[in-house]
Structure formats: C-alpha cells, structure tokens
Amino acid sequence: MAALAARHGPVDPYVWDGVPLEVGDRLGGLALHITAQQISVVAALAIWGRFLTLLGGRVSAPALAAATDEELRGVGMSGAKSRALRELGAAVVAGDFDPDGLDHLADDEAQARLVQLRGIGPWSAQMFLLHELRRPDVFPAGDVGLRTALGRLEDLATPPTEPETVALALRWTPYRSYAAAHLWRSSGE
C-alpha cells in the first residue's frame, strides 16, 4: 500500500470522478448509486443525464415518487431500478426515510438503515457511505475491481473472496476508504 500511495500521491476517496453531483445532495447521491448499479460508469452517466432531465434538473422526493415506470424505463432504468427509485421517493415524502439523518449514525447503523430500502444492498450502501457521507473507514469488499486490485497487490493467484478481502483490509483501519481509493486507482494502471 505504501508503494501505491507513493506512486499515486494524495487521493480523495470521496470523489466519484466525472459525476455531476452536488456535495451534500444525499437523495440525489442515493438515486445515482441505484442508477449506477451493475452497469458501466459511461452507461450510468448517460442514463443519469436523461433521468435528471425527466425530473426537471434535480432529484426531489416528490418527483421520484410521482415518476411512472414508463417514464423511468424511457430514460433507461430497469424495472427493478424504477421501482426502487419510486419507493425511495415515497419513503422520503412519507417521512419513513431521511437521507440527511444518516449523518448522525455510525457506519454500521447507516448501512443497516440503507439496506432496508429496496434496491440497496451492502455494496450500494457502502458506496453511499463513502461518496455521500464521506466516511473514512469504508471498504466495499464486494466490489470486484477492488478485490482484483487487492489480489494483485498481495500477489495472489486469484482475487480474494469477499470475506478474505474484509480480513485483509482490516490492517488499514481506520482509513480503509483511502486504501480503497488507491486500489481502485491502481486498477487503471
């Protein structure tokens, strides 16, 4: 890790390069993480642009709740993502979920609250903690690219499993977010 840090210099683990999202826009960030699941960044950003146009330029809970499946699918969302986004908007409108209230929770508590939402699994919750809540000790061990880079760093024949990745990353606590940023950067080398 020291060699990666020396080669890369300072990294900002909280920045998602190329993503036009205002810092502090928790609802928009969560909607973006749902949008970007299991597709390339290029595809996600293309869909995101059309999605923002549909919503009038900014993500709001009432607009999410009011969007129809047809409208959301029309901008490129899958049926599952459309449902997750509509339910997210409805939960915020109803007062059942407050994305800004996550700021005051510990990492584990915030992640547990996030995975209760449709369409948010551990990886998406961890990415939200990293990019939107800017937590310094998050290591999304389910990320295939991260596991592959860690396997190269450790000179392993195959990438570590998710549990092995969790165990290997413990040595970087309480700054695992920075270790993840260096590993992701090394993926492009």
N, C-alpha and C positions, 0 to 999 in steps of 0.2 A: 504494500500500500504506500509505503514511503517513496518508492520509485515512481509510482503513478502520480503521487502528489507533487513530486519534484518535476516530473515531465509536464504535467498539466498546469501547474501553478494553482492559484486560488480558483475554486469552483463555487458556484451558487446553486445549491441543491434545490432551491425553492423555485427556480425559474424553469418554465417549460418553454424552451426556445421556439420562437415563431408563433406562439399562441397569443392572440389579441384579447387578453382578459385583464380587466382592472384588478389590481391588488385589493383584496377585501370583498370582492363580489363572490360571496360564499355560494349563493344559489346558482349563479352563472357557472362557477367552478364545478359544482356538483353536476350540473346539467352537461357541462363539457366532458367530464370524466365518464358519464354514462354514454354520451355520444361516441367517445373515442375507444370504447371497449372493443377489443378483438379485431380492430381494423388498423390500417396504416395511419400514420400521422397525416400524410397528404390527403387521404380519403376523409379522415375525421375533420380536417380543417375545411375541406370543400363542403361537406355536409353542414358543418358549423356555420359557415357563411350564409348558406341558404336558410338554415334554421333561424339565425338572427334576423334575417330579412323578414321571414314569416312572422316573427314576434315583434317587429317594429324596431329592431336595432338593439334591444336589450332583453335579457331574460327577467321575467317577473312571474311571481307565483300565479296571479290571476290569468295571465296569458298562457302559462303552461297548462293550468287546469282546464282552460277553455279550448285548447287546441284539440282538433279531432285526429283520429288515427289516419284518416285520408290525408289531411294536411301534413302531418308529421312524416308519413310514408312518402308523400310527394317530394319532400326535401331530402329523402334518402335514409330515414330512420327505419330500422327493422320494426316489426310488430311488437317485439318484447321491449325495445328501447322506447317506442312510442308510449306504451302502457306505463313503463317506469317513469317517464317524464311527466305524463299527465297525473299520475298518482303522487309524484313528488310535489307538483304544484298544488294539488288538492290538499295534501297534508300540511303544507305551509299555510295555505288560506284558512284551513280549519283550526290552525294553532296546534296541531299534533306534532309538528316538527319545526324546529327553529335552527337553521344552519348557522346563524350567528351565535347561538347558545353553546355550540360545540367548543368555542374558545375557552370556556371555563372548565372543561372536563379534562381529565388525564387522558393520555393517548389510548389506553385500553378501553376506557369508558366511551370516548368519542368513537372509536372503531366499532364497538358493540352497538352503539346507537345507530351508526350509519348502516351496518349490515342488516338492520331490521327493515330497511327500506327495500322495496322491490328493485331489482336491477343493480344492487350494490353488494358485491362480495368483498372478501378480505383485500384483494389486490386494489380494487377501486377505492375502498375506504383508506387504505394505506397511502395511495397516491394523493387522495384528497388531503390527508393529514400532512403530507409532505408539501404539496404545491399550494394549497389554500390556507392551511393552518400554520404552515411554516415550522413544523416541529423538527428539532434537530436529531432525534434518535429514532427514525423510521427506516426500516429496511424491508422493502416489499419482496420477500423471499419467493413469492410465486411468480415473479417476473422472469420469463425465460431468458431474455437478454442479460439480465443481471446475473442469473445463475451461470450462464455460459461464460461471461466475463470473469466471474469468480473462479470457475473451473480452470480457465487459462491462467489466472493469477496464481492459483495453487498447483498448477502443472498436473491437473487430474486428467485421466484418460477420457472421462465423460463429465458433463456438468453435474454438480452435486444435486441431490434431491432437495425438495423444499425443506424438510427437517434438517438435513445436513447444512443447508445454506443458513438457516436460522442459527444453528450451533456455531458455524464458522464466523458469522457476523457479530457474535456476542463480544468478541475482543475489541470491537470498535465502539462499543457503548461508552459514553452517551452521545456519540457523534456519528451514528450509523448513516444518517442522511447524507453526510459528506462522503463517506466511503461509497455509498451507492452512486453518488454523482460521479466520482472518479471512475468507478467500474463502468457506468454507462458511457462515459466519455471514451474509455479505452475500447469499447465495442466498435467504434468507428475507425480504429487505427489499423 
